[in-house]
Amino acid sequence: MTDTARGHNGPSDYLPKLLTVWREGYGLADLRADALAGLTVAIVALPLSMAIAIASGVGPERGLYTAIVGGFLVSALGGSRYQVGGPAGAFIVLVSACMMAIGLPGLILATFLSGFILIGAGALRFGTYIRYIPYPVTVGFTAGIAVIIFASQLREMFGLTLPGAEPGEIVEKVRALWDARGSVTWAALAVAGLTATVILGLRPVRPHWPGMLIAVVLASAVVAGLGLPVATIGSRFGALPHLLPAPALPDVALWQAALPWAASFALLGAIESLLSAVVADGMSGARHRSNAELVAQGVANIGSAVFGGFCVTGTIARTATNVRAGSRGPVSGMLHALFLLAFLMVAAPLAAYIPLAALAGVLAVVAWGMAERHEFAGLLRASRGDALVVSVTFLLVTFRDLTEGIVVGFALAGLVFIKRMSETSTLAPGAEHEIPQRPDRVVCHLEGPYFFGAAAQMGGVLERIAEAPRALVLDMGGVPLIDSSGARGVLQLAARAGRRGGQLYIVGLKDRLRRQLEAQGLRAPLVCYLPDVAAVDAVLDRPPESA
């Protein structure tokens, strides 16, 4: 059965796509294609993983640990055929804040705990609902993260020297950097500019070339050859290790301080990974299993923490590269991790020559790509509701807190949706050419969903109508759903009509909605259900004793 046709209910919802690919038949030609795709992704992931780690306030080797262990487990156990996991730029803000708050042991413990939260979310099938996060919210928080990532790289791009630690809050950060403007190292700025120029220049003319790696290698050669006074990985962090560290469980003594960070990591990781899986689906025509993906992300975060890494999630850039490189399935993601391990074992000393300004240039390009400028501008023009949601989410993420921005943005998007849905529900009198008018009854047509937003909007109108006629007829043939608030509004309307000596008639209602209303107390004699208005007229025309 194909990815697209396979259902998402039952145990198959947790089946890794690796097994699906194996069942479909996996041959030597598939392995060759996956090996080439895995090597291509590893070339992209190598400088990016170290850059993200350094920007997050940890050593570059921990970015590689995260990409190797987490990336292997995400691909081996995940519910997406093409997902590639590793450290993500979206986590830079949270990881650096966590490092400043509870240190490296706390960060590793928070990563460890977030894995169990993600496994629990997958087991409870929350992946089905995370996919419904509104588009303006995702654009707003992605743009906010892009701004923060870019701001976090200004120090290395300009080679600035600060008297103390760099502030985490963006306004204070920019103020501190501005105060240190006299310490600009023009060589560092030139290296960062060269790196960004090479990456952006190669994209249109050689889109399949590993622009990031080429730019970093070229910048490293220029700095080493000319002896430029630019900080490098070696001068700042020393030599990289040649092997993964021995596995070790994190210190649980900090669990109370680490738990809130773990929840934030899990929330952002779930959103980022499922967005990445959706992107992969759109590029390939496949269909991911969201709950299996959450479980795999959880296991990957536990594994990453055990080997000294930090947060793992599905990454859009590496996943898209994997698809474009001709991947046949999860084996390419597993091989990408093994290629990174081979680099760590064989070529780790070369990383010492990489300028930090070059990695800052890489992340500046990543931030520029993340900003989704055209989508942001389009939402600002689309409607006032979308503009409000994307703007508030962006501002809160940038200047307050990432989780707060997502929660508030989601709540605002929900209110906008409620308002729009209520506006699709209409209340109109019966047309004279369709239904003959009578002085003893009023016919009203309800169209659209009759939920709490629409009930609040139309309740007052219906109550005023219910004051006069002997028969109030609600034609609800065009109502697809009724929630408990809508049902209560109809119940109050029926009671009001009865106190005025009238009767509420409901016509055209679907059987399932009628059973729903009856379960909430809307039964005879409070209300009378009839098939159409003609049946109401027949009741009204009966002699009083027979009626």
QUITA-V965348 format. One line per field, one symbol per residue. phi: phi as a letter, one per 30 degrees, with the letter a starting at -180 (. if undefined). psi: psi as a letter, one per 20 degrees, with the letter a starting at -180 (. if undefined). burial: I if it has 24 or more other C-alpha atoms within 12 Angstrom, else O. A space follows every 10 residues. Layout:
phi->???
psi->???
burial->???
This chain:
phi->.deddddbci eddcdddedd ddddjbcddd dddddddddd dddddedddd ddddddjbdd ddddeddddd dddeddcdcc dcdccldbdd dedddddddd dbideddddd dedddddddd ddddidedcd dcddeedddd dddddedddd ddcddddcid ccdbdddddd dddddddddc ddcecddddd dddddddddd ddedcbdcdd eddedddddd dddddciddb dbeddccidd dcbddddadd dddcdddddd dddddddddd dddddddddd dddcidbdcd dddddddddd ddddddcicb ecadcddddd dddddjecld eddddedddd dddddcceed dddddddddd dddddddddd dhdddddddd ddaddddddd ddddddddcb addddddddd dddddddddd dddddbbbdd dddcbedbdc abcbccbjdc cddddddcdd dddddddcdd bcccdcdccd abcddddddd dddddddddd icbcccbidd eddddddddc jdbdddbccb dadddddddd dddeddd
psi->prhhhprkqa hiijpqighg gghiooahhg ggghggghgg hhhghghggh ghgghijrqh hhhggghggg gghghhirjp hjppraqqhh igggghhggh gjrghhghgh gghhghgggh gghjkihhhh ijpqghgggg hghggggggg hiihghhikq oqhaqpqhph ghghgghhhj hijpohgghh ggggghgggh hhghhmhiqn gggggggghg gggghikqmp qrgghgiaqq rirqrpqqqr ojhjhghhgh hgggggghgg ggghgghggh ghhijaproh hhgggghghh hggghhjjab pqrppgghgh hgghjkqiai hhhghhhhhh ggghhgjhhh hhipphhghh hghggggghh hlgghghhhh igrhgggggh ggggggggie qggggggggg gghghggggg hhiipqpqqp qhigppqqij qpppppprpm ahghghhigh ghhhhihgqh popookhjoh qpahggghgh ghgghghhhj jappppqjpq ghhghghhhj imrqjhqppr hrhhhghhgh iqqghh.
burial->OOIOOOOOOO OOIIIIIIII IOOOOOOOOO IOIIIIIIII IIIIIIIIII IIIIIIIIII IIIIIIIIII IIIIIIIIII IIIIIIIIII IIIIIIIIIO OIOIIIIIII IIIIIIIIII IIIOIIIIOI IOIIIIIIII IIIIIIIIII IIIIIIIIII IIOOOIOIII OOIIOIIOOO OOOIIOIIII IIIIIIIIII OOOOOOOOII IIIIIIIIII IIIOOOOIOI IIIIOOIOOI IOOIIOOOOI OOOIIOOIII IIIIIIIIII IIIIIIIIII IOIIOIIIII IIIIIIIIII IIIIIIIIII IIIIIIIIII IIIIIIIIII IIIIIIIIII IOIIOOOIOI IIIIIIIIII IIIIIIIIII IIOOIIOOIO OOOOIIIIII IIIIIIIIII IIIIIIIIII OIIIOIOIOO OIOOIIIOIO OOOOOOOOOO IIIIIIIIII IIIIIIIIIO OIIOIIIOII IIIIIIIIIO IIOIOIIIII IIIIIIIIOO OIIIIIIIIO OOIIOOIIOO OIOOOIIIII OIIOOIIOII OOOOOOO
